[in-house]
Amino acid sequence: MLCSIIKGTGSYIPEVLVKNTDFLTSEFYDSEGQKIESSPKEIIEKFHKITNISERRYVSKEYVTSDIAAFAAANCISSANIDKETIDYIIVAHNFGDVKNTDRKSDIVPSLASRVKYKLNIKNPATVAYDIIFGCPGWLQALIQANYYLKSGDAKRVLVIGAEVLSRVSDPHDRDSMLYSDGAGAVLLEAENCKNQKGVLAYSSYTYTDGLAYLLGMGRSYKKDYFPQLFLKMNGRKLYEFALTYVPTVVKECIDKAKLKFNQIKKILLHQANEKMDVAILQRLFALFSIKEIDLSIMPMTIDKLGNNSVATLPILLDLILKGQLENHKIEKGDNVVFASVGAGMNINAVAYRF
């Protein structure tokens, strides 16, 4: 049978370091346009306590999303040690296109995938390039699509990229702006004949729109008459409740579909959205398997240093682990890993994978 195997990984972590203290001079407003009375210092301390984010990375002003997607892709192709002209599909997950630093306007024509193919100097016209917009779970959904191409026999190699520049779509007068960061990650998936099941084992994917579709969306700055462009906005409290209610059940369903027991899972790579929320999701997942004491070591975290970079969080996390760059975490041959994400749509997905 054909299996979808990860042959290489790559990532790009921007060089501009932004610490929490860099927000001490910020003016924060609420959704009603009223300036928040608490001092920036108090707001930052509360923010850190909830999210555990102490710093994040922003792209340099000369780069856009397709640039960093290409950087991560090149790193991945080098890691996989393959001829780039043999790639059948390039799928780029993002949500905002190329947003320039000057005007903050989104540019998505041509597709970012076509731009990445051009920047990689891939000449083969049979290398099909397209984008996917699926909120933060976009990279994982692209991986699910790649798995179908590979297992059908219609493709041999698929490059799956997640890239986002959230620093240019976040409202500097919204406390939530401290969550967001930039980055890109990629994997090269290859079809392989295998006697024993490995690679992608199972997946679960859902879109919840009934009363939930607009928990994440675009809106004006909380500071009136600030900047005419729309910014990313979210209903944080309801999103938190939504994630805790549905993510654990979707992850459990995926594990069950893969016919795995929970003690067979080596790592759970969860979208790096908010550490308090991720820990709460893990607690509920353990409870679904009737496990009373949770083991936090099963869930690697990068959010403290890298923030929430949307579709890029999972591939960056995976790349760091596989290349031995995340302390106290490693993945070895035979290990079962579960990927899971939640985001705008509202979308949730999970993939069980055996290395």
N, C-alpha and C positions, 0 to 999 in steps of 0.2 A: 504494500500500500504506500501511498505518497504521504509524507509528513512535511509540515511547514517548520523549518528549522531556522533559528537566528544564527546567521553566519558572521555577523559583525555589528558593532555598535559605535556610535560617535556622538559627541555633544559639543556645544559651544556655550561657554559661560562668559557673559560680557565682563569687561574689565572695570567698568565704572562701579565702584563700591559705594552704596548709600546706606549709612547707618541710621538707627532710630534717632540719634541726636541731631541728625540733619533736618529733622522735622520740628525742632524746638522753636523756630521762627515762623512756623506755619500758622495760618488763620483758618480754623475749622468752623464749618457751619452745619446746621442740621437740615433735614429735608424740607423744612418750612422756610428756609432762608435766614434763620436766626443764628447769630454768632453764638457758639457754644461758650458758656461762661467758664468752664473748667480750663485751667492753663494747659498749654501744649504739653508740658512736662507730665501733668496728671493723666492726660489723654494717652500719651505714649506709654507710661507705666502700666496703665490698665490694658492697653493694646498688647503689650508684650506678655503680660500675665496670661491672657487668653490664647494668643496665637503662638507664643514662643519665638516670634520673628524678631531678631536683633539687627539684621541687615539684609539687604537684597542687592541685586545687580541690574544696572541699566545699560543699554547699548550706547555706544558713542554716537554723536550726532550725525556722523557720516554714513551710518548703517541703517538699513531697513530690515524688515522681517525676512524677505527673500535672501538677503545677504547672509544672515546668520544661519538660515536654513541650509544654504549652500555650504557654509563652513562645517556644520555638523555632518552634512551628507558626505563631504570630502573626507572627513575624519573617519566616518563609518566605512566608506569604500576602501580606504587604506587598511582599516582593521580587518575587513573581510578578505582582502587581498584578491580581488576579482577585477576583471576587465569591465569598466563602467559601460562599455558599449553592449554588454550582454544583459543589461537590466531591462526587464520587460515593462515594468510600471514604476513610475515615481508618483507617490501619493503624499501630498502635503496637507497636514491638518493645521488650520489656523482659524481665526475668527474675525480679523480686522484688516487683512491685507497688508500692503506696504503703507505704513503711516509715516510721512516725513516729519522731521522735527520742526520744520518751518511753519506749516499750516495745519498739521494734525488731521489732514483729510485722508480717507482711506482710498487706496488704489488697488483694484483687484483684476484689472484687465491689462495684459493677459494674466492668466492664472499664475499664482506663485510657483506652482509646480513647473510650468513652462519656463519661468524665469530661472528657477533652480537648474533645470536641465541645460539652459543656455549658459549659465554661469559655470557649470561643471564641464562645459564644452563637449557634451554628448551629441554626436552627429547622427546616430541611428534613428531614423524616423519611426521605427517599430517600438521605440521606447515611449510608451504612452504616459503623458503627464497630466494629472488633474488634481484639483483641490477637494477637500472635504471640510465642511463647517458643521460642527456637532457639539459646540461648547467645549469645556475642558476635557470631556471624554473623546475628543476628536481623534487623537493619535491612536487610542486603543480601538476605536471603531474602524480606523483605516487599517489597522493590523488584522482585524476580523475580516475585512474585505480582501486583503492580501491573501489570507489563509484560503479563501474560496478560490481565488485565481490559481493558487499553487496546487491545491488538492484536486482541482478539476483537470490538471494537466495542461491547461492553456498557457501557463506561465512557468518559468523556471526561477526567476529572481524578481523580487519586488523591494523597492526602497521606500520605507515608510518614515516620514519626517513629521515632527511636531515643532512648530516655531511660533513665538508670540513676542510682541513688543507692547506690553501692557502699560508701560510708563507713559506712553503717548496717548492713551485713551482713558487714563484715570484722572479724576477731578482732584487737583491739589488741595481743594477746600473741603473735601470729603475724607473723614477719618479712614474710610476703607482704602484710600489710595496707598496707605502704608502696607497693605497686604501684597500689592502687585509688584511683579518684577518681570524681567526679560530673559529669554534664553531659547535654546534650540537643542533637540536631540533626534537621533535617527537610528534605525535598525535596518539591516539587510536580511530579508527572509529568502530562503531558498527551498525549493522542492527537493525532497530526498526520498529514495526508496528505503523503506525500513520494515523489518520483520516485527519489531516490538514498538508499540505506540510511544511516540515522543513528540516533542515540539508542541504545537497547539493541540490541546486535548478537548477543550470545550469552551463555550462562551455563553453569556447571557447579556441581553441588551434591551433596554426599555426607554420609552419616551412618555413622560407624564405631563400632559398639557391641561387637564381639567382643573382649573383654578390655580395652576402652578406655572404655566408657560412663561409668565413675565416676572418671575422672582429675580431673574437677571435680565437686564435690558439696557437701553440707552436713554439718556436724559440730559437736561441742562445742568450746568454747574450749580451747586448749592449756594454759591455766592452770586447774587443777582448781578447781571450786566458784566460778568467776568469775561468769558470767552464764548463766542457764538457756537462753537463746535459741540457736538454731543459727547457725553462721557459715559463710561461703564458705570451702571448703578445696580445695586442689589438690595433685596429685602433680607438682610442678614439673619434676623431672628427666624423667619419662616423657612429660609433656606436651610438653616441649622436643623430645624425640626424635621424638614423633609428628608434630609440626608440621613438622620438617625433612624427615621421610620423605614426607609426603603433600601438604603445601600446594604445593610447587613443581610437582608433577605435575598437580594440579587446575588451577592457574593456566595451565600450558602447554596443557592440554586446552581450556580456555576460549578462549585465543588462537587455537589451531588451528581450533576450531569457528567462530570469527569470520572465518576465512580471512585472518588478518593475519600479517605477518612481524614478528619481534621489533623490528626497527629502525623499524617503523611505530608503536610504542607510545611516547607522549609521557611518560606518568606511570603509575606503579603505586601505587595508594593501598591500602596494607596495614594491616590492623588494628593499632593501636598497643598492642602487648602487652608488649614487652620489646625494646629496641633491638638487643641482641646477637642475639636470636633472629630478629628481622626481617631483619637484615643477612645472617645465615646462610641464611635462606630465599631472599633475593635472589641470593646467591652460587650456590646450587644451581639456581635458575631460569636464571640466565645459563649455567650449565654444561649444562643440558638443551638449550639452543640453541647449544651449542658456542662460547660466547663466553668467552674467558679473563679479560679484564679487566672488572670490574664498574664501572658508573657509578652511584654512590650518589645522584646528583642526580635520578635517575629516581624515587626514593622519598622523597616529603616526609615529615617527621616532626614530631609535636607532643608526643611522649611526655615530652620533657625538662621541659616546663612544665605539661602537662595530665595526665600519668599515663595510666593505663589506665581509661577510662570505658566499657568494654564496647561495647554496641550503639551508643553515641553517637560513638565515635572516628571512623568513616568520614564520617558526615554533617557533623560539626564540621570535620574536615579539609577536606572539599570546600568547605564554606561559606567558610572562611578563605581558601582559594586563589582562589575565584571573586570574592571581594570585595577581593582585593589585600591581605590582611592577613597573609600568610605570606611572609616575605622570600625572594627568589630563586626563587619558584615561581609559575607562571601557567599557565592553560589557555585556549587560544584556539579559535576556530571551526575545525572540521576535525580537531582533535586527537583521537587515540584514547587512551582511558584504561582501565586495568584496575583494578577493585576486587576485594579478596580479604580473607577473614576466616576465623578458626579459633576454636573455643571449645567450651563444654560440649555434650556429646551422645554422642560427640564429632562436631562438625559442621565442615565446610569448604565454602565456596562462593566463587565468582568470577564477575564480570560484566565483559564487554567493552562499552565505551560510546564512541560517537563524538559529539563536541560539534558 
